[in-house]
């Protein structure tokens, strides 16, 4: 569903991807998956991307 690109590098290196596993269930609960290349792990990229994806989903649903 999405990809993580490190834009702090000149070439916008692709460092991983993330997305929702399936549609939310009847209670509105969903599951998200992600992966990050090991060279970029433990640097907060996945957290930042997941936070942005959740924000987009929450606020796009009410607009």
N, C-alpha and C positions, 0 to 999 in steps of 0.2 A: 504493500500500500504506500509505503514511503521509503525514503532513503536518507541516510545521514551523510551529508557532505561537509567536510571541514573547510569552511570558507576563510580560515586564517592563513591557509596556504594559497599561493598564487594560482594553482591549478584546480582548486576546489575538489580535492581528493575525496573519492567515495570511501567512507570508513565503516559503513554498516547499513542496516535497514531496520524499519519497524513498521508495525501495522496492527490492525485488529484481527484476531483469529476468526471471528464470525460476527454476525449481528448480535446486538444485545438480547438477552432473554426477556421473559415477560416482566421481570422485576427491574429491567433496565441495566442489569449487570453485564458487563462485557469483559473480554479477555484480550490483552495486548501481548504481543511478542516482539522481541528485538534481538539483534546481534550486532556486535561491534568487533572489528578486527582487533586482535590482541595487542597490536602496537599502539592502539588508541584507547584501550580499556582503562578503567579506574581514573578517568579524567573528567567525568561528568557529562560526556556527550549524550549518552543514552538517557540519563535523567532529564537533561534539558530538552531533548527531542520528545520524550514521553510527556513531559509537562506541557509542551507546546501543542501536541496532538490532542491531549485532553482538553486544553483550553479552547482549541478550535471546535471540537465536538460540542462542548457545553454551550458556547456562545453562538455557534451557527444554528443550533436547534431552536433558539428563541428569536432569531432574526428572519 
